[in-house]
């Protein structure tokens, strides 16, 4: 049963992401409203997938990715960045920092589900190759 | 409309969240404007404004509201530049931004009304797009006198605006500090997590940035959060807010060596640069865990903090279920009463019923509390409204809001806001004089509009809106209304609230007041069952007082019978129940008599006649009367029989065709029959008004 952590400061956006991923078999969702809360959650419990917004209060998604990749136990955690148009310039930075996928809003349920499936069902090495 | 995409079902939630985002964006934009006027940077407000618009854009893209996406996009783009330039916006950018927010708000309103959002105005988009280069020109080019402790502040991880904010705060006499918080599962279980810590600290300081730090620390902690703050609060207070040790505080100012702050619980000898590269060194400041457990053992912490956003429709649903329970309980009560009357042993049943009643009451207040919103949040739109009026009228106006922590039901708040907007608009548009007129009258050039409110124990919210303008010109109003000059403030208010008066006044500009006052009264008195009062002095100003119930959905009511029909009134509106003895003067043709109450004569109104249900000859024949205040004066309403007191669910009569003054709504008392809930004060007033009009009509005819 994959544990998914969905991080966005917008409650509606988190709900949308969860609604898109819910059909994925047996997944369980935790929501966090900031990058800091996400980091705290990740330090308390293991997750199988992180869906992350870029622009949030205090620290942005890229800083979260950098932090996560700096932790031994989180180095392989699959990360999907879901962000607003206008953050295109951040794509390179996010992927360089270690994000596995980069999707811009508006996304479709199919696209995010496809990304989640690819990351959850592949081996870590495959996932990092995309 | 939009929302045609995959996420159309999220539209209601979208509208609710966008509403909040717009309210906070408006507040931040006003803060930015204030700073611009003073030639200062406002990095925090710029950043918050940017984030609100960024989120708005993303959400609008998801539900396919392209006009909002475009507007938000260009505003966001220049705010991003402003953030990078240290939180400074040029003065020329404020007006287009205000227009941009207004344009977004308009489109969101169109969506909530089920319409299609109109396209974004092309010239506004062009102006917003042109802001970018102007923002870059406004970037500061001067050197800063204050230096930060680069290591303690993680200088490389600070955005320019964050750095600007820290340095600006230091230069302004605030302390720039780093407060470290170490989270753990135990603390999270007790409600102390980064979110609650953030909320607590935000009450004591401006949080500029929070950075996560990883590394093995004593006590098994592998993670800490460094909160970079600007504050005037004491170290001990800050430490307390994050649960005490192992939290630490240190200064961010380069000139002051860390460790010199004398923080209780701080590790002696810790060097300023002890935290290097974002790694918490082993053993850094983690003593006293046992003390921490003690301190955490407070109910407030145990219960956990944090905010949960809930759609109003879900609360309405909970309310509906509760309403069904209340109605069911009434049925149960009747059934038990019937059993008792039939001689069955019902003692235990009655005890259960009593307990059940208490539980329902508790549940009711719990749900009602969930529906309460802060009045301050409701009024967030008013400063922007006044700003717009200031520009449109050329008047200098200061808006003061003194609303404290008062709260009221979301449904009441939603209805009340348009009334307040009308009153504030009237105050600025009509009541306040132009600066030169004010000076000629010996007043300061800037006018004052002050809105204050507080909740009363009786379940009412009292609001006062005062202006120091020219006061209402009774003669001019009377002339415009083609009526005699009123002899009291109440009578003047009656004239002002006449539908249609506003149009004439607006056309002739004869007086300062009147725009939409009929709407204000309709909202306050008829829709909310409240009271509206006014005091005015020529040349000195006008004060409106509004008293509205904090909540309207569930209430304790007195149930009575009149001409064979049952009615209910809210207990809170009834001052006293009296027996109709000692009638000083019986009711005449008008159905109004006088009854003695503790040595004073009180008007006695036949409710049966008022409701036109009286059979001929029995007007005013009721044996009981409910005493209600009508414009501050007691009036007794005669009824046939009192049936008791019970909790009712008030259902508003939404259909405008059946909306009647004096009828607050309808309820089900448990037998499935609809019962009208009356507002006796409003009913009496409406009747008096009808009589006056009829008399006037008669004069014309003759």
HADDOCK unambig.tbl for C-alpha pairs under 7 A between the chains (distance, minus, plus):
assign (segid A and resid 10 and name CA) (segid B and resid 55 and name CA) 6.96 0.50 0.50
assign (segid A and resid 12 and name CA) (segid B and resid 13 and name CA) 6.29 0.50 0.50
assign (segid A and resid 12 and name CA) (segid B and resid 14 and name CA) 6.31 0.50 0.50
assign (segid A and resid 13 and name CA) (segid B and resid 59 and name CA) 6.68 0.50 0.50
assign (segid A and resid 36 and name CA) (segid B and resid 194 and name CA) 6.86 0.50 0.50
assign (segid A and resid 37 and name CA) (segid B and resid 194 and name CA) 6.18 0.50 0.50
assign (segid A and resid 37 and name CA) (segid B and resid 195 and name CA) 6.65 0.50 0.50
assign (segid A and resid 44 and name CA) (segid B and resid 185 and name CA) 6.29 0.50 0.50
assign (segid A and resid 58 and name CA) (segid B and resid 209 and name CA) 5.03 0.50 0.50
assign (segid A and resid 58 and name CA) (segid B and resid 210 and name CA) 5.35 0.50 0.50
assign (segid A and resid 59 and name CA) (segid B and resid 210 and name CA) 6.78 0.50 0.50
assign (segid A and resid 59 and name CA) (segid B and resid 211 and name CA) 6.92 0.50 0.50
assign (segid A and resid 84 and name CA) (segid B and resid 58 and name CA) 4.85 0.50 0.50
assign (segid A and resid 105 and name CA) (segid B and resid 58 and name CA) 5.91 0.50 0.50
assign (segid A and resid 105 and name CA) (segid B and resid 61 and name CA) 6.38 0.50 0.50
assign (segid A and resid 105 and name CA) (segid B and resid 62 and name CA) 6.23 0.50 0.50
assign (segid A and resid 106 and name CA) (segid B and resid 61 and name CA) 5.28 0.50 0.50
assign (segid A and resid 106 and name CA) (segid B and resid 62 and name CA) 4.56 0.50 0.50
